[in-house]
């Protein structure tokens, strides 16, 4: 048994060494594959990211102070314990002392931990109170979590009225392992949150579907976004640059694909950005009463699809997992009313877009989907039809699946009538061809042919 025990220990030791070696190789490969993310995590980083706000700096100092304190306690307690075990071991002739209690010792080990806890709690409480003080903000931004993107609304301060979605832009070729990943893999977006440096920014969080969490390590900010509730936090960046975070609440299939990116600009650059954004919004104001051409709807629809739909249904329209393909889809090629209903109201894993997109965006993205990839319906949906659909009047037509059978039916009928002059047998064949094209129509002629005797 002793030999078996030694062999088992050797086997376990070899297995652990193999695991450690594998981990080392994987770490080295990862380090070579990607570098530090600008404004985000660094390769093999084991400590906090460099702070750029006072709160993040206080959190860093608290972390280091408590880590040092816990290390001193650990070394002190276990040092005394191991020293006592070694110095007073039985082989040296020591005998265990017999005693029941010591009031002095009990008082000491009650008071000392209490003092330590107070010393830890005082600075921590001060920092927590400061983290919750969102008063006197220079700029207020509402952050709404969606599966799987962020929406930013500038509700008060410079830039008031600006709003946009922030969506992951990492190519699917990188996600699927078809191309090398970059240093900003899964941490790049089309529209980052932009704020001025040295200003107090109040962040109001909520969510449209499930619980999310808005987190930027360099700011020391992490706040849950809960549907139906409003929470708030704040930060004041002391340096310009781009800083990266992510959603820290498991929120579904694409949880890893909704990063947080914040760009901090100087006052002058921020003022220019605000002017540019307002000009873009003015130029992009949608007119729901306008009749758009197919080309206009396709162009706008492509933008809407890329920003809102491609993350689930893929840029190629081939779908993934719980999200079906749109290329050749029965919904996309079927009655347009069904297509509009699903986009407006959602279904299963698909969110409700009726509350998020306006009439022009919905009309354009539906038109885009029905005329892209292998879908060539030629359908055009106007914003006015979307407005009517919101009020219960769905658009008609667009059923290209049932229409596909019409040419076959017409050719079958022509072949049947062309063969009628060939005699009784040919006449019966023509009748049977006609029957094949009328199945399900309950026409008397079809029933009569079924019972006709063979020639």
C-alpha positions in Angstrom: 0.0 0.0 0.0 2.9 2.4 0.8 4.4 1.7 -2.6 1.1 2.4 -4.3 0.7 5.6 -2.4 4.1 6.9 -3.5 3.4 6.0 -7.1 0.1 7.8 -6.9 1.8 10.9 -5.5 4.4 10.8 -8.3 1.6 10.6 -10.9 -0.2 13.5 -9.4 3.0 15.5 -9.3 3.7 14.8 -13.0 0.2 15.8 -13.9 0.4 19.1 -12.0 3.7 19.9 -13.7 2.2 19.2 -17.1 -0.7 21.5 -16.4 1.6 24.3 -15.2 3.8 23.9 -18.3 0.7 24.0 -20.6 -0.5 27.1 -18.8 2.9 28.7 -19.3 2.9 27.9 -23.0 -0.6 29.3 -23.4 0.3 32.4 -21.6 3.4 32.9 -23.7 1.4 32.3 -26.9 -1.3 34.8 -25.8 1.4 37.4 -24.9 2.8 37.0 -28.4 -0.6 37.1 -30.1 -1.8 40.4 -28.7 -0.3 43.4 -27.0 -1.6 45.8 -24.3 -5.0 47.3 -25.1 -4.7 51.2 -25.3 -6.7 52.5 -22.4 -7.7 49.0 -21.4 -6.2 45.8 -19.9 -2.5 45.0 -20.3 -1.1 41.5 -21.1 -0.4 39.6 -17.9 -1.7 42.5 -15.8 -2.4 41.3 -12.2 -3.1 44.7 -10.5 -5.6 47.5 -11.1 -5.4 49.6 -14.2 -3.6 52.9 -13.8 -6.2 55.3 -12.3 -7.3 58.5 -14.1 -9.8 59.7 -11.5 -9.5 60.6 -7.8 -11.9 57.9 -6.9 -10.0 55.2 -8.9 -6.8 56.5 -7.2 -8.4 56.1 -3.7 -9.6 52.7 -4.6 -6.1 51.7 -5.6 -4.6 53.0 -2.4 -7.3 51.2 -0.3 -6.6 48.0 -2.2 -2.8 48.2 -1.6 -3.3 49.2 2.1 -5.6 46.3 2.8 -3.5 43.9 0.8 -0.4 45.0 2.8 -2.3 44.8 6.1 -3.7 41.3 5.3 -0.2 40.2 4.3 1.3 41.4 7.6 -1.4 39.6 9.6 -1.0 36.4 7.5 2.8 36.4 7.9 2.5 37.2 11.6 -0.1 34.6 12.5 1.3 31.8 10.5 4.9 32.7 11.3 4.1 32.4 15.1 2.2 29.2 14.4 4.9 27.5 12.4 7.6 28.7 14.8 5.8 27.2 17.7 5.2 23.9 16.0 8.8 23.6 14.9 10.5 25.0 18.1 8.3 23.0 20.5 8.0 19.7 18.7 7.8 16.5 20.6 11.1 15.2 19.3 12.8 17.9 21.4 11.1 16.7 24.5 8.5 19.4 24.8 5.2 18.7 26.4 1.9 20.4 25.8 0.8 22.9 28.5 -2.5 22.4 30.2 -4.6 25.5 30.7 -8.2 26.5 30.1 -8.4 30.2 29.4 -6.7 33.5 29.6 -8.8 36.6 30.1 -5.9 38.8 29.0 -5.4 36.9 25.7 -9.1 37.0 25.0 -9.3 40.7 25.5 -6.3 41.3 23.3 -7.6 39.1 20.4 -10.9 40.9 20.6 -9.6 44.5 20.8 -6.8 44.2 18.2 -9.1 42.8 15.4 -11.7 45.5 16.2 -9.1 48.2 15.9 -7.9 46.7 12.6 -11.4 46.6 11.2 -12.0 50.3 12.2 -8.8 51.3 10.5 -9.9 49.6 7.4 -13.5 50.8 7.5 -12.9 54.5 8.0 -11.1 55.3 4.7 -13.3 52.8 2.9 -16.5 54.4 4.1 -15.1 57.8 3.1 -14.4 56.6 -0.4 -17.8 54.9 -0.7 -19.6 58.1 0.4 -17.7 60.1 -2.2 -18.5 57.5 -4.9 -22.2 58.1 -4.3 -22.1 61.9 -4.3 -23.5 62.7 -7.8 -24.5 66.3 -7.0 -23.3 69.3 -8.9 -22.5 67.4 -12.1 -21.2 69.4 -15.1 -22.7 66.8 -17.6 -25.4 64.2 -17.2 -25.5 61.2 -19.5 -28.2 58.5 -19.5 -26.8 55.0 -20.3 -29.2 52.3 -21.3 -28.1 48.7 -21.7 -29.5 46.6 -24.6 -28.7 43.1 -25.7 -25.9 43.7 -26.7 -25.0 47.4 -27.0 -25.2 50.7 -25.1 -27.3 53.7 -25.8 -26.1 57.1 -24.7 -28.3 60.2 -24.2 -26.8 63.5 -23.1 -29.6 64.8 -21.0 -28.1 67.9 -19.2 -25.0 70.0 -19.8 -22.8 70.7 -22.9 -24.1 68.4 -25.7 -27.6 68.1 -24.3 -29.8 66.4 -26.9 -27.1 64.2 -28.5 -27.9 60.5 -28.5 -26.5 57.5 -30.2 -25.9 53.7 -29.9 -22.5 52.3 -29.2 -21.9 48.9 -30.8 -19.0 46.5 -31.1 -17.0 46.8 -34.3 -14.6 43.9 -34.0 -14.9 42.0 -37.3 -16.5 38.6 -37.2 -13.5 37.2 -38.9 -11.5 37.8 -35.8 -14.3 36.5 -33.5 -14.5 33.3 -35.6 -10.7 32.8 -35.7 -10.5 33.5 -39.4 -8.1 36.5 -38.9 -5.5 37.5 -36.3 -6.9 39.4 -33.4 -5.8 43.0 -32.8 -4.9 44.8 -29.5 -8.4 46.1 -29.2 -10.1 42.8 -29.8 -13.7 42.9 -28.4 -13.0 46.4 -27.0 -13.7 48.7 -30.0 -17.0 50.4 -30.9 -18.4 52.6 -33.6 -19.5 55.4 -31.3 -17.6 55.8 -27.9 -19.0 57.9 -25.1 -17.3 61.3 -25.4 -16.8 63.6 -22.3 -14.7 66.6 -21.5 -11.6 66.4 -19.2 -11.7 67.8 -15.7 -15.5 67.9 -15.6 -17.8 65.9 -13.2 -19.8 63.5 -15.4 -23.0 62.0 -13.9 -24.0 58.6 -15.3 -27.6 57.5 -15.0 -28.0 53.8 -15.8 -31.0 51.7 -16.7 -31.7 48.8 -19.1 -34.2 47.9 -21.8 -34.2 44.1 -21.5 -32.1 42.3 -18.9 -29.6 43.4 -16.2 -26.3 44.9 -17.5 -23.5 46.6 -15.7 -21.5 49.6 -16.9 -17.8 49.4 -15.9 -14.7 51.4 -16.6 -11.8 50.2 -14.4 -9.6 53.3 -15.0 -12.4 55.5 -13.7 -13.2 53.3 -10.7 -16.8 53.2 -11.9 -19.1 50.2 -11.9 -22.9 50.6 -11.9 -25.6 48.0 -12.6 -28.2 48.9 -15.3 -31.6 47.3 -14.3 -34.8 47.3 -16.3 -37.4 49.5 -14.7 -34.9 51.1 -12.3 -32.6 54.1 -12.4 -29.1 54.1 -10.7 -26.4 56.7 -10.9 -22.7 57.2 -10.4 -20.1 59.7 -11.5 -16.5 60.2 -12.6 -14.1 63.1 -13.3 -11.3 62.2 -15.6 -8.1 64.0 -15.0 -6.4 63.2 -18.3 -7.4 62.9 -22.0 -7.4 59.7 -23.9 -9.5 56.6 -24.6 -10.4 54.3 -21.8 -12.0 50.9 -22.1 -14.3 48.7 -20.0 -17.1 46.2 -20.5 -20.4 44.9 -19.3 -19.8 43.0 -16.0 -23.2 41.3 -15.6 -23.9 38.1 -17.5 -26.6 39.3 -20.0 -27.0 36.6 -22.6 -25.3 35.0 -25.6 -23.4 38.1 -26.7 -22.4 39.3 -23.2 -18.7 39.4 -24.1 -19.5 41.6 -27.2 -20.7 44.8 -25.5 -17.6 46.8 -24.5 -17.6 50.3 -22.9 -15.4 52.8 -24.6 -15.0 56.4 -23.3 -13.0 59.1 -25.0 -12.0 62.0 -22.9 -11.3 65.3 -24.8 -10.0 68.7 -23.9 -12.6 71.4 -23.5 -11.9 72.9 -27.0 -12.0 69.5 -28.7 -15.1 68.5 -26.8 -16.9 71.7 -27.9 -15.9 70.9 -31.6 -17.2 67.3 -31.2 -20.6 68.6 -29.8 -20.9 71.0 -32.8 -20.1 68.2 -35.3 -22.6 65.9 -33.6 -25.4 68.4 -33.7 -24.7 69.1 -37.4 -24.8 65.4 -38.1 -28.1 65.0 -36.2 -29.6 68.0 -38.1 -28.6 66.6 -41.4 -29.8 63.1 -40.5 -33.2 64.1 -39.2 -35.6 61.6 -40.6 -38.8 62.8 -42.3 -41.5 60.2 -41.6 -43.8 61.8 -44.2 -41.4 61.6 -47.1 -41.7 58.9 -49.8 -38.2 57.3 -50.1 -36.7 55.6 -53.1 -35.4 52.1 -53.0 -31.8 53.3 -53.2 -32.3 55.7 -50.2 -33.9 53.0 -48.1 -31.2 50.5 -49.0 -28.4 52.9 -48.0 -30.0 53.9 -44.7 -31.1 50.3 -44.0 -27.6 49.0 -44.4 -26.4 51.4 -41.7 -29.3 50.4 -39.4 -28.7 46.7 -40.0 -24.9 47.0 -39.3 -25.5 49.0 -36.1 -28.3 46.9 -34.7 -28.9 43.6 -36.4 -25.5 42.3 -37.7 -24.2 41.3 -34.3 -26.9 38.5 -34.1 -27.9 37.8 -37.7 -24.4 38.3 -39.0 -23.3 40.8 -41.7 -23.9 38.0 -44.3 -27.4 37.4 -43.1 -26.6 33.8 -42.4 -27.6 33.9 -38.7 -25.9 32.2 -35.8 -27.2 30.0 -32.9 -30.6 31.1 -31.7 -30.8 33.8 -34.4 -32.0 32.5 -37.7 -30.6 33.3 -41.2 -32.3 36.2 -43.0 -30.9 35.2 -46.4 -33.7 33.1 -47.9 -35.8 33.4 -44.7 -39.5 32.6 -44.9 -40.2 35.8 -42.8 -38.1 38.0 -45.1 -39.6 36.6 -48.3 -43.1 36.0 -46.9 -45.9 38.5 -46.2 -44.4 41.8 -45.3 -46.9 42.2 -42.5 -45.3 39.3 -40.6 -41.9 40.9 -41.1 -43.0 44.2 -39.8 -44.7 42.6 -36.8 -41.6 40.7 -35.7 -39.3 43.8 -36.0 -41.8 46.0 -34.1 -42.7 43.5 -31.3 -39.8 41.0 -31.2 -40.0 37.3 -30.9 -38.2 34.8 -28.6 -34.5 36.0 -28.4 -35.1 39.0 -30.7 -35.7 42.2 -28.8 -38.6 44.7 -29.5 -37.3 47.3 -31.9 -40.5 49.3 -32.0 -39.4 51.3 -29.0 -35.8 51.8 -30.1 -36.0 52.6 -33.8 -38.1 55.3 -35.5 -40.4 54.7 -38.5 -37.8 55.6 -41.1 -35.2 53.3 -39.5 -37.6 50.4 -39.4 -38.8 50.9 -42.9 -35.3 51.1 -44.2 -33.9 48.1 -42.4 -36.9 45.9 -43.5 -36.5 47.1 -47.1 -32.8 46.4 -46.9 -33.3 42.8 -45.6 -35.9 42.0 -48.3 -33.5 43.2 -51.0 -30.1 42.0 -49.8 -28.0 38.8 -50.2 -30.2 36.2 -52.0 -33.4 38.1 -51.3 -34.6 40.0 -54.3 -38.2 40.8 -53.5 -38.2 44.3 -54.9 -40.4 45.3 -51.9 -40.3 48.9 -50.6 -41.7 49.7 -47.2 -42.4 53.4 -46.5 -42.2 55.1 -43.0 -45.9 55.9 -43.3 -46.7 52.2 -43.5 -44.7 51.6 -40.3 -46.6 54.3 -38.5 -49.9 52.7 -39.6 -48.6 49.3 -38.4 -47.9 50.8 -35.0 -51.6 51.6 -34.9 -52.7 48.2 -36.0 -53.0 48.6 -39.7 -50.4 46.2 -41.2 -49.1 46.6 -44.8 -50.4 44.1 -47.4 -48.6 42.0 -50.0 -45.0 40.9 -50.2 -45.7 37.1 -50.1 -43.1 35.9 -52.5 -43.2 32.3 -51.2 -46.8 31.6 -52.3 -46.3 33.6 -55.5 -43.4 31.3 -56.6 -45.9 28.5 -57.3 -47.9 30.6 -59.8 -45.6 30.2 -62.8 -45.4 26.5 -62.3 -49.2 26.3 -62.1 -49.6 28.3 -65.3 -47.1 26.2 -67.2 -48.8 23.0 -66.0 -52.2 24.2 -67.2 -50.8 25.2 -70.6 -49.2 21.8 -71.0 -52.5 20.1 -70.1 -54.6 22.1 -72.6 -52.0 21.5 -75.4 -52.3 17.8 -75.0 -56.1 17.7 -75.1 -56.2 16.9 -78.8 -54.3 13.6 -78.5 -57.3 11.4 -77.6 -59.0 10.1 -74.5 -55.8 9.0 -72.7 -54.2 12.3 -73.4 -57.3 14.1 -72.2 -57.1 12.1 -68.9 -53.4 13.1 -68.5 -54.3 16.7 -69.1 -57.0 16.5 -66.5 -54.6 14.9 -64.0 -52.1 17.7 -64.7 -54.9 20.2 -64.0 -55.7 18.4 -60.8 -52.1 18.6 -59.6 -52.2 22.4 -60.0 -55.5 22.6 -58.1 -54.8 20.5 -55.1 -56.2 22.2 -52.0 -58.6 24.5 -54.0 -61.6 22.3 -53.5 -62.7 22.8 -57.1 -65.4 20.4 -58.4 -63.4 19.6 -61.6 -60.6 18.3 -59.4 -62.9 16.0 -57.5 -64.4 14.7 -60.7 -61.0 13.8 -62.1 -60.2 11.9 -58.9 -63.1 9.5 -59.6 -62.8 9.2 -63.3 -62.2 5.7 -64.6 -59.0 4.8 -66.3 -59.2 4.9 -70.1 
